[in-house]
């Protein structure tokens, strides 16, 4: 790990306060993306090994610096922030559909779930777990949605390929087959529990 690149990465990620595209870091620091990824991963491993109060995460094609999850309680107490409530079952169902089948329209989510999901989609978008990523070339040009970096952090994974495998889904059995995957998705978020309580 080149010290000057590692130092510059730390400075940028700290100042950014949010995820930064690997491609952007590569362009600004003048090194290829492979070198950036290698440095991010090495810094991340070092921070974790030394049990530092900060973490450097490699989130798919981005990098981010954040606080260490084991200090969430201390941070919350010190900053007097409320602990976010857990995701409700309807919100988890919707999030699972988006995660495994993205990009998807609200109509597709409702087809899989079998109920109106406009409120849930709106709340998940508001919480930053999913986002609009374009419009479908179809009558009415419906919005299409995908998961965000916040979703990856909340679920404790660095990329979508790390999510537990999903059984084949078909017909009216869709939600039943999603249940085991939803259960697995809820486990990593015990330390960080975003959420929405709603009925649909």
C-alpha positions as CSV (number, residue, x, y, z in Angstrom):
1,X,0.0,0.0,0.0
2,X,1.5,3.3,-1.1
3,X,1.4,5.7,1.9
4,X,0.8,8.8,-0.2
5,X,-2.2,7.3,-1.9
6,X,-3.5,5.8,1.3
7,X,-3.2,9.2,3.0
8,X,-4.9,11.0,0.2
9,X,-7.8,8.5,0.2
10,X,-8.3,8.9,4.0
11,X,-8.4,12.6,3.6
12,X,-10.9,12.6,0.8
13,X,-13.2,10.0,2.3
14,X,-13.2,11.8,5.7
15,X,-14.0,15.1,4.1
16,X,-16.7,13.7,1.8
17,X,-18.8,12.2,4.6
18,X,-20.5,9.9,2.0
19,X,-19.6,7.3,-0.5
20,X,-17.2,8.4,-3.3
21,X,-17.0,6.6,-6.7
22,X,-13.8,4.6,-7.3
23,X,-13.6,6.1,-10.8
24,X,-13.7,9.6,-9.3
25,X,-10.9,8.8,-6.8
26,X,-8.9,7.2,-9.6
27,X,-9.2,10.3,-11.8
28,X,-8.4,12.8,-9.0
29,X,-5.5,10.9,-7.5
30,X,-4.0,9.9,-10.9
31,X,-3.8,6.2,-10.3
32,X,-5.7,3.3,-11.9
33,X,-8.9,2.0,-10.4
34,X,-7.3,-1.3,-9.5
35,X,-4.8,0.5,-7.3
36,X,-7.6,2.5,-5.6
37,X,-9.6,-0.7,-4.9
38,X,-6.5,-2.4,-3.5
39,X,-5.7,0.5,-1.2
40,X,-9.3,0.9,0.0
41,X,-9.5,-2.9,0.8
42,X,-6.1,-2.8,2.6
43,X,-7.1,0.3,4.6
44,X,-10.4,-1.3,5.4
45,X,-8.7,-4.5,6.7
46,X,-6.1,-2.4,8.7
47,X,-8.8,-0.3,10.4
48,X,-10.8,-3.4,11.3
49,X,-7.7,-5.4,12.5
50,X,-6.7,-2.5,14.8
51,X,-10.3,-2.0,16.0
52,X,-10.3,1.7,15.2
53,X,-13.3,3.9,15.7
54,X,-13.6,4.4,12.0
55,X,-14.1,2.0,9.1
56,X,-13.3,2.3,5.4
57,X,-15.8,0.4,3.3
58,X,-15.6,-0.8,-0.3
59,X,-19.3,-0.6,-1.5
60,X,-19.4,-2.1,-5.0
61,X,-17.9,0.7,-7.2
62,X,-17.6,3.2,-4.3
63,X,-15.7,3.8,-1.1
64,X,-16.8,5.4,2.2
65,X,-15.4,6.2,5.6
66,X,-17.9,5.7,8.5
67,X,-17.9,5.1,12.2
68,X,-17.3,1.6,13.6
69,X,-20.6,-0.3,14.2
70,X,-19.5,-1.4,17.7
71,X,-19.5,2.2,18.8
72,X,-23.0,2.9,17.6
73,X,-24.4,3.0,21.2
74,X,-21.7,5.4,22.4
75,X,-22.2,7.7,19.4
76,X,-26.0,7.6,19.9
77,X,-25.7,8.4,23.6
78,X,-23.2,11.2,23.1
79,X,-25.0,12.9,20.2
80,X,-28.4,12.2,21.8
81,X,-29.8,10.7,18.6
82,X,-32.8,8.4,18.6
83,X,-32.3,4.8,17.6
84,X,-34.1,4.2,14.3
85,X,-36.9,1.7,14.6
86,X,-36.8,-1.7,12.8
87,X,-38.1,-2.2,9.4
88,X,-41.7,-3.5,9.4
89,X,-42.5,-6.8,7.6
90,X,-44.1,-5.0,4.6
91,X,-41.1,-2.7,4.3
92,X,-38.8,-5.8,4.4
93,X,-40.8,-7.5,1.7
94,X,-40.6,-4.5,-0.5
95,X,-36.9,-4.1,0.1
96,X,-36.2,-7.7,-0.7
97,X,-38.1,-7.5,-4.0
98,X,-36.1,-4.4,-5.0
99,X,-32.8,-6.0,-3.9
100,X,-33.2,-9.2,-5.7
101,X,-35.0,-8.1,-8.9
102,X,-33.8,-4.5,-9.4
103,X,-34.3,-2.3,-11.3
104,X,-38.1,-2.6,-10.7
105,X,-41.2,-0.5,-11.1
106,X,-43.7,-0.1,-8.3
107,X,-46.2,-2.1,-10.4
108,X,-43.8,-5.0,-10.4
109,X,-43.3,-4.8,-6.6
110,X,-47.1,-4.8,-6.2
111,X,-47.4,-7.8,-8.5
112,X,-45.0,-9.8,-6.5
113,X,-46.3,-8.7,-3.1
114,X,-50.0,-8.7,-4.1
115,X,-50.8,-5.4,-2.3
116,X,-50.5,-1.7,-2.9
117,X,-46.9,-0.7,-2.1
118,X,-46.9,3.0,-2.9
119,X,-46.6,4.1,0.8
120,X,-43.8,1.5,1.4
121,X,-41.8,2.5,-1.7
122,X,-42.1,6.2,-0.7
123,X,-40.9,5.6,2.8
124,X,-38.0,3.4,1.7
125,X,-37.0,6.1,-0.7
126,X,-37.3,8.7,2.0
127,X,-35.0,6.6,4.2
128,X,-32.5,6.4,1.5
129,X,-32.6,2.6,1.2
130,X,-33.9,2.6,-2.4
131,X,-33.8,5.3,-5.0
132,X,-35.3,6.1,-8.4
133,X,-32.8,5.3,-11.1
134,X,-34.7,6.2,-14.3
135,X,-38.0,5.8,-16.2
136,X,-39.4,2.8,-18.1
137,X,-40.0,3.3,-21.8
138,X,-43.7,2.4,-21.4
139,X,-47.0,4.3,-21.2
140,X,-46.9,6.7,-18.3
141,X,-43.1,6.3,-18.1
142,X,-43.2,4.7,-14.6
143,X,-40.2,5.2,-12.3
144,X,-37.8,2.3,-11.7
145,X,-36.1,1.7,-8.4
146,X,-32.8,0.2,-7.1
147,X,-31.1,-0.2,-3.8
148,X,-28.6,2.4,-2.5
149,X,-25.2,2.4,-0.7
150,X,-27.2,2.9,2.5
151,X,-28.9,-0.4,1.9
152,X,-25.6,-2.2,1.5
153,X,-24.3,-0.7,4.8
154,X,-27.5,-1.5,6.6
155,X,-27.4,-5.1,5.5
156,X,-23.8,-5.5,6.3
157,X,-22.6,-6.3,2.8
158,X,-20.3,-4.6,0.3
159,X,-22.0,-5.6,-2.9
160,X,-25.3,-7.2,-4.0
161,X,-23.7,-10.5,-4.9
162,X,-23.1,-11.1,-1.1
163,X,-26.8,-11.2,-0.4
164,X,-28.1,-14.7,0.5
165,X,-29.3,-16.7,-2.5
166,X,-33.0,-16.4,-3.4
167,X,-35.1,-19.4,-4.3
168,X,-36.8,-19.5,-7.7
169,X,-39.9,-17.3,-7.5
170,X,-43.1,-17.8,-9.5
171,X,-46.8,-17.1,-9.4
172,X,-48.6,-16.6,-6.2
173,X,-45.9,-18.3,-4.1
174,X,-43.5,-15.4,-4.6
175,X,-43.7,-13.9,-1.1
176,X,-43.6,-17.3,0.6
177,X,-40.4,-18.1,-1.3
178,X,-39.0,-14.7,-0.4
179,X,-39.6,-15.2,3.3
180,X,-36.4,-17.1,4.1
181,X,-34.3,-14.6,2.2
182,X,-36.1,-11.7,4.1
183,X,-35.3,-13.5,7.4
184,X,-31.6,-13.6,6.4
185,X,-31.6,-10.0,5.4
186,X,-32.9,-8.9,8.8
187,X,-30.2,-10.5,10.8
188,X,-27.2,-8.3,9.8
189,X,-29.1,-5.1,10.7
190,X,-29.4,-5.8,14.4
191,X,-26.9,-3.0,15.2
192,X,-28.5,-0.6,12.8
193,X,-32.2,-0.8,12.5
194,X,-33.8,1.7,10.1
195,X,-37.4,1.8,9.6
196,X,-40.8,2.1,8.7
197,X,-43.9,0.9,10.4
198,X,-46.9,0.8,8.1
199,X,-49.6,-1.4,6.9
200,X,-48.9,-1.9,3.2
